[in-house]
Amino acid sequence: MVGCYVHVPFCARRCGYCDFNTSVLGASRLTPDGWLAGLRAEIALVADARLLRTVFFGGGTPTLLGSDLPANALAALRDAFGLEPGAEVTIEANPETVTEPLLDALLAAGFTRLSLGMQSADPAVLATLDRAHRPGHATWCVAAAHRAGFVDVSLDLIYGTPGESLASWRNTLEAALEAGPQHISCYALIVEPGTPLARRIAGGVLPVPDDDLMADEYLLADDLLAEAGFPWYELSNWARPGHECRHNLGYWRSDDWWGFGPGAHSHIAQRRWWNHRSGTRWAAALQRGESPVAGSEIVDDVMAHEERVLLELRLATGLPQSQLSKTEAARLPGLVGDGLLVDDGGRLVLTQRGRLLADKVVRDLLD
């Protein structure tokens, strides 16, 4: 399969925890129209006869641009590549940007899946994260998306925010489930160096996130979501059966994908490359008729093996034991004995405890 990621680098504001490649709309020399022109030019450089199975518009906040620019970008991809029948086409959205007319227009343009950044149902947590939406608006968005005709709606949640309690996290999970999405992602907060959140923690304004509490929050999420009919299929993702994100599964299975936009990464065959992070530099290269690629690497057999172990162990389907070397396989009894892995018909699958220690399991297998 081949997928496509489109990076939309614009946000209404930068959240205090975010270190993504984004800029505040209107504060960058790259305009939305300039972004679309660059995107069309970058797509025109590509020669690939394969239809796209998945498309993912991420950012940033793609829906900050309204419906016309994303629709035009999707049309350019359709013209250049074509889409497989039943292709999954996702667009990320912050709740404050969502309206019923926007949802109708996106669905009409060919978007099939909506991914909403809910993050929390606790006003204090949202304030700490510098999120602008009201706690209940994300749940309204899910209902509005279903009314519009979207059959795949996902909610992104964050746990481990300084000051969050286990009870608060439970309320967020229950609110997310009550909204009725088909997919829920739960991400542990990462305090990225150089962000305003990191400075507030370093200055003692906010407490350091508690690792033990975060582990309890993960276990609570896994238990509640499983009970509600959302089995885990990847470390941070739960879905009703049949509603797993096919685009992200492509990443974890090391499939091919094209990346378009500032800072976007691509992976085709054994080559990986990435674009200039600067939106103006990316656009300027394309205006000159040049490639916007900033760097590349060849994925050799050793790297491919290590990445396969790392990525496929993240999945509930696990890693085929046959993929391990004799030396690596010899390390399995200790990991199984410690209750971190199970052998499920020749596939190695992390236990619930193993998921909490997934990085350690990978290191122990590969080292």
PyMOL commands that set and color helices and strands:
alter all, ss='L'
color gray80, all
select helices_A, chain A and resi 32-44+62-65+68-80+95-97+100-109+123-128+137-148+166-179+196-202+211-227+246-252+279-287+301-312+321-323+326-329+332-337+352-356+358-366
alter helices_A, ss='H'
color red, helices_A
select strands_A, chain A and resi 2-8+10-11+23-24+52-59+83-93+113-119+152-159+183-188+232-234+237-239+256-260+265-268+271-275+293-298+319-320+341-344+347-350
alter strands_A, ss='S'
color yellow, strands_A
deselect
rebuild
show_as cartoon
